[in-house]
Amino acid sequence: MQSEIYLHHANVQAFICQYLVDLDTVSAAKAAGKTGAAATIYAKALMNDTRVQQEIQRRMTDRAARLQINPDSVLADINRVKEDAMKVAYNPSKERDEMVSRADALKALELLGRHLVLFTDKVQVDGTVTVNILSFDDSQKTGVTVNGSHTRIVDDDPVTVSIEQDY
């Protein structure tokens, strides 16, 4: 009962509705009336709340079922866009045959390539890596020097240490 009452608060509803539009937690918090740093804190708190997570997941599942959207249908639609965009048609202004839309074809190919993980924005390394930390500034969790490059520790839970490398 308490969970239902909590999820029906106007600001929580506004947050969930806006989050489902753009999947941006901060804009969702702003839609719920929060501003500045409070928006970020509020967004993090709501996204860590299992009741909110479950409600978001429930609504996403309902929407996907209503619209009959699944990964196969999305890939099929992207492939249709690619095929249509790559058709060759006569362009009377240039007096030659050309592809209907190179931009649309390229975007469709990019999306298909991402799905197939042909290229990535981040490099993921799995396995064991030995790191010799030459110096470390514990007060700011920065200042790790690895092989002469400056590195920041982003997350230091007991199991995993994630680092960002400056090149």
Secondary structure, DSSP 8 states (H G I E B T S, - for coil): -HHHHHHTSHHHHHHHHHHHHH--HHHHHHHTT--HHHHHHHHHHHHT-HHHHHHHHHHHHHHHHHHT--HHHHHHHHHHHHHHHT-EEEETTTTEEEES-HHHHHHHHHHHHHHTTSS-SS----S---------BTTTTB-EEETTEEEEEEEE-SS-EEEEE--
